[in-house]
Protein backbone atom coordinates (compact mmCIF):
# COMPACT_ATOMS: atom_id res chain seq x y z
CA UNK A 1 0.00 0.00 0.00
CA UNK A 2 2.87 2.38 0.73
CA UNK A 3 4.18 1.87 -2.81
CA UNK A 4 0.83 2.94 -4.28
CA UNK A 5 0.85 6.04 -2.06
CA UNK A 6 4.34 6.85 -3.27
CA UNK A 7 3.22 6.42 -6.90
CA UNK A 8 0.31 8.82 -6.35
CA UNK A 9 2.63 11.35 -4.70
CA UNK A 10 5.13 11.03 -7.58
CA UNK A 11 2.32 11.48 -10.08
CA UNK A 12 1.07 14.61 -8.31
CA UNK A 13 4.62 16.00 -8.16
CA UNK A 14 5.07 15.23 -11.85
CA UNK A 15 1.84 17.09 -12.71
CA UNK A 16 3.01 20.04 -10.61
CA UNK A 17 6.36 20.09 -12.39
CA UNK A 18 4.70 19.94 -15.80
CA UNK A 19 2.34 22.78 -14.84
CA UNK A 20 5.26 24.88 -13.61
CA UNK A 21 7.20 24.14 -16.80
CA UNK A 22 4.16 25.17 -18.86
CA UNK A 23 3.87 28.47 -16.98
CA UNK A 24 7.58 29.20 -17.42
CA UNK A 25 7.37 28.39 -21.12
CA UNK A 26 4.27 30.61 -21.50
CA UNK A 27 6.29 33.54 -20.11
CA UNK A 28 9.33 32.75 -22.26
CA UNK A 29 7.18 32.50 -25.40
CA UNK A 30 5.60 35.88 -24.68
CA UNK A 31 9.02 37.45 -24.19
CA UNK A 32 10.52 35.88 -27.32
CA UNK A 33 7.52 37.07 -29.38
CA UNK A 34 7.94 40.56 -27.94
CA UNK A 35 11.60 40.84 -28.97
CA UNK A 36 11.28 38.83 -32.18
CA UNK A 37 13.77 36.13 -31.17
CA UNK A 38 12.65 33.48 -33.65
CA UNK A 39 15.04 30.59 -32.94
CA UNK A 40 14.51 30.69 -29.15
CA UNK A 41 10.76 31.06 -29.84
CA UNK A 42 10.85 27.88 -31.93
CA UNK A 43 12.71 26.05 -29.15
CA UNK A 44 10.28 27.21 -26.47
CA UNK A 45 7.15 26.45 -28.51
CA UNK A 46 8.50 22.98 -29.30
CA UNK A 47 9.02 22.31 -25.59
CA UNK A 48 5.60 23.80 -24.87
CA UNK A 49 3.94 21.42 -27.36
CA UNK A 50 5.73 18.44 -25.79
CA UNK A 51 4.79 19.55 -22.27
CA UNK A 52 1.15 20.10 -23.15
CA UNK A 53 1.02 16.75 -24.95
CA UNK A 54 2.38 15.03 -21.83
CA UNK A 55 -0.28 16.82 -19.76
CA UNK A 56 -3.03 15.74 -22.18
CA UNK A 57 -3.80 19.36 -23.06
CA UNK A 58 -4.39 19.11 -26.81
CA UNK A 59 -5.70 22.64 -27.31
CA UNK A 60 -2.56 24.25 -25.86
CA UNK A 61 -0.39 21.67 -27.64
CA UNK A 62 -1.94 22.58 -30.99
CA UNK A 63 -1.59 26.30 -30.26
CA UNK A 64 2.10 25.83 -29.43
CA UNK A 65 2.57 23.85 -32.63
CA UNK A 66 0.98 26.67 -34.64
CA UNK A 67 3.25 29.22 -32.92
CA UNK A 68 6.23 27.01 -33.79
CA UNK A 69 5.23 26.82 -37.46
CA UNK A 70 4.66 30.58 -37.64
CA UNK A 71 8.08 31.28 -36.12
CA UNK A 72 9.67 28.79 -38.52
CA UNK A 73 8.01 30.50 -41.52
CA UNK A 74 9.16 33.90 -40.29
CA UNK A 75 12.71 32.65 -39.75
CA UNK A 76 12.83 31.07 -43.20
CA UNK A 77 11.50 34.25 -44.81
CA UNK A 78 14.03 36.45 -43.01
CA UNK A 79 16.93 34.32 -44.26
CA UNK A 80 16.19 35.26 -47.87
CA UNK A 81 16.69 38.98 -47.33
CA UNK A 82 19.99 40.42 -48.54
CA UNK A 83 22.51 41.01 -45.78
CA UNK A 84 23.47 44.44 -47.07
CA UNK A 85 23.50 46.50 -50.26
CA UNK A 86 27.18 45.58 -50.51
CA UNK A 87 26.33 41.90 -50.96
CA UNK A 88 27.06 42.10 -54.69
CA UNK A 89 30.72 43.15 -54.23
CA UNK A 90 31.88 39.65 -55.19
CA UNK A 91 30.67 40.25 -58.74
CA UNK A 92 31.77 43.88 -58.95
CA UNK A 93 34.65 44.59 -61.41
CA UNK A 94 37.98 45.44 -59.79
CA UNK A 95 38.11 48.87 -61.47
CA UNK A 96 34.74 49.80 -59.98
CA UNK A 97 35.92 48.69 -56.54
CA UNK A 98 39.02 50.90 -56.89
CA UNK A 99 36.83 53.85 -57.84
CA UNK A 100 34.66 53.27 -54.76
CA UNK A 101 37.72 53.01 -52.53
CA UNK A 102 39.16 56.26 -53.90
CA UNK A 103 35.90 58.13 -53.28
CA UNK A 104 35.90 57.26 -49.59
C-alpha positions as CSV (number, residue, x, y, z in Angstrom):
1,X,0.0,0.0,0.0
2,X,2.9,2.4,0.7
3,X,4.2,1.9,-2.8
4,X,0.8,2.9,-4.3
5,X,0.8,6.0,-2.1
6,X,4.3,6.9,-3.3
7,X,3.2,6.4,-6.9
8,X,0.3,8.8,-6.4
9,X,2.6,11.3,-4.7
10,X,5.1,11.0,-7.6
11,X,2.3,11.5,-10.1
12,X,1.1,14.6,-8.3
13,X,4.6,16.0,-8.2
14,X,5.1,15.2,-11.8
15,X,1.8,17.1,-12.7
16,X,3.0,20.0,-10.6
17,X,6.4,20.1,-12.4
18,X,4.7,19.9,-15.8
19,X,2.3,22.8,-14.8
20,X,5.3,24.9,-13.6
21,X,7.2,24.1,-16.8
22,X,4.2,25.2,-18.9
23,X,3.9,28.5,-17.0
24,X,7.6,29.2,-17.4
25,X,7.4,28.4,-21.1
26,X,4.3,30.6,-21.5
27,X,6.3,33.5,-20.1
28,X,9.3,32.8,-22.3
29,X,7.2,32.5,-25.4
30,X,5.6,35.9,-24.7
31,X,9.0,37.4,-24.2
32,X,10.5,35.9,-27.3
33,X,7.5,37.1,-29.4
34,X,7.9,40.6,-27.9
35,X,11.6,40.8,-29.0
36,X,11.3,38.8,-32.2
37,X,13.8,36.1,-31.2
38,X,12.7,33.5,-33.6
39,X,15.0,30.6,-32.9
40,X,14.5,30.7,-29.1
41,X,10.8,31.1,-29.8
42,X,10.9,27.9,-31.9
43,X,12.7,26.1,-29.2
44,X,10.3,27.2,-26.5
45,X,7.1,26.4,-28.5
46,X,8.5,23.0,-29.3
47,X,9.0,22.3,-25.6
48,X,5.6,23.8,-24.9
49,X,3.9,21.4,-27.4
50,X,5.7,18.4,-25.8
51,X,4.8,19.6,-22.3
52,X,1.1,20.1,-23.2
53,X,1.0,16.7,-24.9
54,X,2.4,15.0,-21.8
55,X,-0.3,16.8,-19.8
56,X,-3.0,15.7,-22.2
57,X,-3.8,19.4,-23.1
58,X,-4.4,19.1,-26.8
59,X,-5.7,22.6,-27.3
60,X,-2.6,24.2,-25.9
61,X,-0.4,21.7,-27.6
62,X,-1.9,22.6,-31.0
63,X,-1.6,26.3,-30.3
64,X,2.1,25.8,-29.4
65,X,2.6,23.8,-32.6
66,X,1.0,26.7,-34.6
67,X,3.2,29.2,-32.9
68,X,6.2,27.0,-33.8
69,X,5.2,26.8,-37.5
70,X,4.7,30.6,-37.6
71,X,8.1,31.3,-36.1
72,X,9.7,28.8,-38.5
73,X,8.0,30.5,-41.5
74,X,9.2,33.9,-40.3
75,X,12.7,32.7,-39.8
76,X,12.8,31.1,-43.2
77,X,11.5,34.2,-44.8
78,X,14.0,36.4,-43.0
79,X,16.9,34.3,-44.3
80,X,16.2,35.3,-47.9
81,X,16.7,39.0,-47.3
82,X,20.0,40.4,-48.5
83,X,22.5,41.0,-45.8
84,X,23.5,44.4,-47.1
85,X,23.5,46.5,-50.3
86,X,27.2,45.6,-50.5
87,X,26.3,41.9,-51.0
88,X,27.1,42.1,-54.7
89,X,30.7,43.1,-54.2
90,X,31.9,39.7,-55.2
91,X,30.7,40.3,-58.7
92,X,31.8,43.9,-59.0
93,X,34.6,44.6,-61.4
94,X,38.0,45.4,-59.8
95,X,38.1,48.9,-61.5
96,X,34.7,49.8,-60.0
97,X,35.9,48.7,-56.5
98,X,39.0,50.9,-56.9
99,X,36.8,53.9,-57.8
100,X,34.7,53.3,-54.8
101,X,37.7,53.0,-52.5
102,X,39.2,56.3,-53.9
103,X,35.9,58.1,-53.3
104,X,35.9,57.3,-49.6
